[in-house]
Amino acid sequence: MIPPELQPRSFRPYIASSISSPSFSSSFPAASPYSPNSNFPSPSTSSTRSRFSASFFAHNTRIALALAPCAAFLLDLGGAPVVAILTLGLMIAYIIDSLNFKSGAFFCVWASLIAAQIAFFFSSSLIFTFNSIPLGLLAAFLCAQTNFLIGAWASLQFKWIQLENPTIVLALERLLFACVPFAASSIFTWATISAVGMQNAAYYLMIFSCVFYWMFAIPRVSSFRSKQEVKYHGGEVPDDNFILSPLEGCFHTLNLLFFPLVFHVASHYSVIFSSAASVCDLLLLFFIPFLFQLYASTRGALWWVTKNANQLHSIRVVNGAVALIVVVICLEVRVVFHSFGRYIQVPPPLNYLLVTVTMLGGAAGAGASALGMISDAFSYWSFTALAVTVSSAGAIVVGFPLLFLPLPAIAGFEFARFVTKKSLSSYFSFVVLGSLIVTLFVVHNFWDLNIWMAGMSLKSFCKLIIANVVLAMAVPGLALLPPKLHFLSEICLISHALLLCHIENRFFNYPGFYYHGMEEDVMYPSYMVILTTFVGLALVRRLSVDHRIGPKAVWILTCLYSSKLSMLFISSKPVVWVSAVLLLAVTPPLLLYKEKSRTGSKMKPWKGYVHGGVVVLSIWLFRETIFEALQWWNGRAPSDGLLLGFCIALTGLACVPIVALHFSHVLVCFLFKFLSLFFSPRICSFCYILSP
């Protein structure tokens, strides 16, 4: 079909008559680009402007989640020279922008990034770090690319660029969505390897590649296209309204499928065929992203292949079945029998059969449910029989007493009835039976062992695990209750998050394992902290989007899950709880009442004072963690002046969100925000210089 800008006006379907008129804000007194005195007489430019809408960049949060941690990692690599240059340059840019000299602020931001990149090349010593010139140059190129992407993201925040150069902002937006997944997944993997080692590096890269594929490769409409185009073709969005083209979609898919595999081959080429587990690693690194990509196709990820729904469904079913079989068999070899073989109570070869039935049947049922294949009576009874078989086989595998075998079978039946008919009574029957099964299994296998783990007896730990499992199983059923009873699911989720924080904090910060007087160092793996954190945050977001939980629960859960990440950087035992308190004090303007600040319902002054007092109190509770962080960074115990300076600076920065969102119209508060951003780094630097 001919594009609308090339058709006569009388033949343009569903397009408002004002589409060709400028939609710029009245606050910009520039002449219309269609006036006789316009400086842009080119027809191609006019058609571009008619399809362009100057607006706020709608994907800032998505880009920030990818590039902000990358920027922090690069600052850590660059050291003090890069931090000093970037801080000075950005403060100058902030001052220039406050004086309403927008183009000067834009060029100052880019000059700061270029100067910081030059300083990074001389201060990071990447070639000596990697002990290889090719690897050092490749790492330097990756850092420079990430720095350039940060600059491109900063450029999209200047609205005057959107107004004067609409084609440039469209290109920058496309550039970010095309390149950020490659750079961010590499930087995130680099940082993770630096923290936890190289052993499972390819799996870290696979996880980050899947995350950023979901964030950027799913087709999304550009922030800068005219809103009238969405009405074109009766509501169907044309392909050229998407940010990425089919070419970028193809490259994203190739990166997802092959980059982790190639990275693993390059880093373990000498042992990739040394054992069955090594071969399974190769298969898992390809087929797990392949399965993820097939699931992402339900959200339009394969739009560049075909738009025929029947063809896509056939692709998902056939390829998904093959990939599922390979993944299940490899997981049996690589994980189940390798790490949990001692808990399998069935002798071979029956154990292989039952484990395969359990894992493959469970995966097949989950896949069928996710793809919406349970739609008629035959599929319903097939799914029910599969659930009963899987639950019974799994119970036999873990050594469940044969006398109580009907319990897991009934639990599987009730779960299948809940999945197919959304029966809450069936689900709560499943929760009761499942809780009983978990309790019997834990008591039968671990209750009487005289073992101390993480500063507590194994019996106490078993109680926490049982409580956590019961809460986790109860959440899906509670989330389906009427809106008036959603507070029950919120209480259940918060209780589960608190228990999870307590368990992980004990295991991560109390690594001793004691057994009959023998001591062994066992550390809770860092990747488990990261995994549970991101799974929890994803669950919170999903429930929030579906309106299953309220904003207060979202605020509390986000702070609790995010506070667990502090364990990875600071070894203090109470760091999780003080970090949670600090986040709860700082984030309400961003998470709890952000919508009120948008609608003009500003906070009352007395609430602002209370909020500031809570921030000060949380910083005071956080002082020991600040002390330990400064001691780790400085190599020695910090002086009282340095500790006080950082507390003052952190207090000022913590109050910036509420000032910016609710009291930006007050001159004193605006000055406070400016002084906090301008002088906080100087206070820290001055105190550091004066410290003995």
Secondary structure, DSSP 8 states (H G I E B T S, - for coil): ---GGGS-GGG-TT--TTTTS----TT-----TTSTT-S---HHHHHHHHTB-----TTHHHHHHHHHHHHHHHHHHH-HHHHHHHHHHHHHHHHHHHTT-HHHHHHHHHHHHHHHHHHHHHHS-HHHHHT-HHHHHHHHHHHHHHHHHHHHHHHTT-HHHHHH-HHHHHHHHHHHHHHHHHHHHHHHHHHHHHHH-STTHHHHHHHHHHHHHHHHTS--B-TTB-GGGGGGGGG---GGGBSS-HHHHHHHHHHHHHHHHHHHHHHSTTTTTSSHHHHHHHHHHHHHHHHHHHHHGGGTTTTTT---HHHHHHHHHHHHHHHHHHHHHHHIIIIIHHHSGGG--S-TTHHHHHHHHHHHHHHHHHHHHHTT---SHHHHHHHHHHHHHHHHHHHHHTT--GGGTHHHHHHHHHHHHHHHH--HHHHHHHHHHHHHHHHHHHHHHHTT--EEETTEEHHHHHHHHHHHHHHHHHHHHHHTS-GGGHHHHHHHHHHHHHHHHHHHHHHHH--EEEETTEEEE----HHHHHHHHHHHHHHHHHHHHTTSS-HHHHHHHHHHHHHGGGGGT---TTHHHHHHHHHHHHSIIIIISHHHHHTT----HHHHHHHHHHHHHHHHHTHHHHHHHHHHHHSS---HHHHHHHHHHHHHHHTHHHHHHHSTTSHHHHHHHHHHHHHHHHHHHHHHHH--
